[in-house]
Amino acid sequence: MEFYSPSISMISAAILIIMSYIGSSVVVAKSCSDNNHFSCFGGVTSTRYVLAAANSKNQSVPGLRSTEILPPPQFLDCTSWSKEGEGVLELASRPETVRWIKNLRRRIHENPELAFEEIQTSRLIRHELDKMEVEYRFPVAKTGIRAAIGTGGPPFVALRADMDALPIQEAVEWEHKSRVTGKMHACGHDAHVAMLLGAAKVLKIREDHLKGTVVLLFQPAEEAGNGAKRMIGDRALENVEAIFAVHVSHEHPTGVIGSRPGPLLAGCGFFRAVIRGKQGLAGNPHRSVDPVLAASAAVISLQGIVSREANPLDSQVVSVASFNGGGDLDMVPDSVVLGGTFRAFSNASFYHLLRRIEEVIVEQASVYRCSATVDFFEKEYTIYPPTVNDKQMYEHVAKVAVDLLGPTNFRVVPPMMGAEDFSFYSEVIPAAFFYIGIRNETLGSIHSGHSPHFMIDEEALPIGAAVHAAIAERYLDEHH
């Protein structure tokens, strides 16, 4: 057992945690120029350490150590943007705007469409953009849309919403339940589209305030087809220098914004291996070449990749989720098919896993006189790299969220093993992905994405629209 003495910085952090429990709104009488750990929000100076501690104390998210406190964003600009933010929030919160955003989300929810089939959803979006007199390019990536609001010149900043639904039968009984058997917006993409259209309405009204161009990307096929990759291939990011996206989260109370710098979501891949031997009677195994034995050894050996080859501080996963052989209890089959998933938070670790999975399966099969092939479905675009937030873009999101909603409504969240094809954007340009809470126990909004019981608290919709719009407008204001 190791022992150590606490450092001054650790003692300071502990004091700040205690302060956060006494009251989440702590005002520190310190000038911005004194220390860049402090920043001005409408004339009030607050420390990010207090913010992180105050908002993490009530989280019970697997994988987050109770003592983890991230360093604060390094905000250097003390210019007050609160008046502009208030204008954005006021527009998004108008009763008629709230009703309109909720109605859009419900119409999309009632008519879910799978990857690259978002024809009605795309038509609805274009109809609303036409009414707002927002110019756009269509089609992009088959059913996607690239719209633009602002001067038409640089700088260009993008906001993205995914449009596709899932092949899930909805189990939530409510007025706007899915009308399509076996399809459901079980991951909140209907809310993402509604919030981005809400942001478009706000930005269009405030177009004279924009010091550049906001690009709105309505993307197909996030769930099963890497629509982001297709969007990039169709020049959706032309001239764009930064991109942001939001995802609803049942982990956080309604309206709370959460994000983190660096790796946020894991890279995700799938594999399918076919191990071939020689069929024979099970009573005479010496006359066969047994792929069941070879596959079993491969499954055991795969577990050693993470447990014995990976740094324990570098989270990785290799899981075999499928194992299928013969159906005759008296016959050694000629082949066995096994498959599963692998995940990691860095590209280096992710592609190391990919290489080692193939090596282990092929070489282990050869030990038992079998042959093996491994397919990673690269042609089907099922490999998602890690989603990594650019530090400055993350700080921009945090700064806007705190200024707009107050310090108690922003949280530094732990990384998650889920995956998102927003990762393809983050590989190309500076990007930040963030969450907006939709958790409301009273409404039953407590179920995770991809659940047939998934539902959202719609009160988050105008908040998401305002945050989207403020992120874009303020980015242009600071980078023109």
C-alpha positions, 0 to 999 in steps of 0.5 A: 500500500502506498502512502503520500502527503497531500499537496497544497493544490490538493488541500486547496481543491478539498477546501473548494469542495467543502465550499461547494457543499455549503453553497453552489453559488460561490462568488470569488472577489478576484480580478480576471487579470489576477489569475486565468483560472477565474473568468467574468460572466456578466460581471460575476467572477466564479471559479471552475473548481467550485463549479466542477465539485459542486456539480459532480457531487450528486453524480453516480456515473460508473467510471468516475472516481469520486475524487476526480476534479478536472482543471478549470477551463482557461477563460481569458476573455473578460468581455461581458456577453450576458446581454447578448445571451439574454437576447438569445435565451429570451427568443428561444423561451417565447411561448410561441417558439416553445410550442413550435419546437415541441410540435416539430419534435412530436411530428418527427417522433411520430414518423421515425425513419431509419438510416438514409431513409429520412425522406419525410424528416428531411422534407419537414426540415426544408419546409421550415427552413424555407419559411424562415428564408434560410438558404440550404444545399440538398441533398447532402449524403443522400438525405442530409441538408447543409444550411447557412445563416449569417454574412455568407463569409468567414468565419464559418462555424457549424452546428450538427443534428442527426436525423435517423431513428432506430429499429425498435418498437416503442413501448411508451404509450402517449399521444405522439407515439411512433406510428411506424411499427418497429421503428422509434426515435429511441435515442433523441434524434428527433429532439436534436433536429427540433433544437437545431431548427429552434436555433436556426429560428433564433439565429435568423432573427438575430442575423444582423448580430452574426459576424460570420456564417453559421452552418447548420448540418442535418445529418442522416445515418448516425446510428447505422451508416456513418452519415458523418463520413458521407457528409464530409465526403459531400463537402458539408464542412467546406470552409468550416473551422469548428463544429459543435453538437448536442445529445440528450442525456438521461444522466442529467436533470433537464436543461443541465449541460455536460461535457469534458475536454479530450476523449469523451466517447470511445472508438467503437468497432465490431468483428466477425471471425470464421474459424474453419476446421474439418467436420467429423463424428464427435465420437471419433474426434481424431478424424476431425479438425475441431473448430469449436476447440479452436474458437473456445481457445480464441475467446479465452485468449482475446481476454488477455489483450486488455487484461495483460497488454493494455495500460490499466489507466487506458480504458479498453474493452474487447467483448465476444458477444456471439458464438455459433457452431454446429447444430448436431450434438453428435457431429464436430462442425466444419466451422464456428462463427464468433463475433463481438465489439472492441472499444478504446478512448484513443486512436492508437489504442483502438487500432492496436485492438483491431490488429491484435484481435485479428492476430489472436484469432488467426494464430490461435486457430492455427494452433489447433490446425484450423484456419480463420478469417476476421472481418471488421466490416470496414466496407460497411463503415461500422468503425467509429473512431473516438470522439475527442473534444478540442480543449478550446472548443470544450471551454467555449461550450462551458463558457457559453453554458455557464453564462447563459444558464448559470454555473449550477447548470454545467457539469464536467462529465466522465468519459463513456464507452458509448460511440458517436459518428460525430467522431469523424468531424472531430478528426477533421476540425476542432470540435466539441460534443456536449450533453443536455439533460432530459432526466425527469423522474416525474415524467418517467424520463429516466431510461437510457437511449436505445430503450423502447421506454426511452422518452424525454422531458421536452422542457429541454428543447428551448434550452438546447436551441438557445445554447446552440444559437449562443455557442455559434453566435459567440464563436463568430463574435470571438473569431471574426 
